[in-house]
Amino acid sequence: MGKISIGMLGWRFDEAHVLDEDGEFLPLTEMPPDVRERIIRLDVIYNAPCHACWLIHGDEHLEECNTAQYVYGEPLSEVILCEAHEPDFVYWFREDGGGQARGSDDFEEQFYEWFLEGNRAPEDYEGMEYVETDPADLPPPPKPDPSEREELLEEGTADKVGISDEDLANADLDFNAEYPGTE
């Protein structure tokens, strides 16, 4: 088994941590805690506006922001980006010191500061290369049954991914996502 992206490119998961031997999603409670946190966080950030677009247009012009397709960083300190701004992030991370912020609580803020100072990737700079596959190759993501919701609430998972326990308890967790890329 290899690596897969779910819903957005960037975060990759070991197939064995999210899929069973039949290719179906494991119940959330059977996923490793860090994987589960990212899967739940994807429900919050999926279809959100690109952070770089938001920095340009602000809250009052969200309709001008592109929908984010990429996610980098750790839950609650992630940067989500559209296709147009993903090369800017990759450049910052690889070429302009952003990699030093890896894993830090202010990872997102450091990218914001760099971007707001007018920094951008060179025009011909390319972002990451991803292998695209047919989204139908993956089953729909897991939906916790009521017993899983209680277990996740007891573990405090909701707090770790920036949603309330009440929201998690009521969550349908249907990402309606097209699942890009396996590597």
Buried (B, 14 or more C-beta within 10 A) or exposed (E): EEBBBBBBBBBBBEBEBBBEEEEEBBBBBBBBEEBBBBBBBBBBBBEBBBBBBBBBBEEEEEEEBBBBBBBBBBBBBBBBBBBEBBBBBBBBBBEEEBEEBEEEEEBBEBBBEBBEEEBBBEEEEEBBEBEEBEEEEBEEBBBBEEEBBEBBBEEEBBEBBBBEBEEBBEBEBEBEBEBBBBE
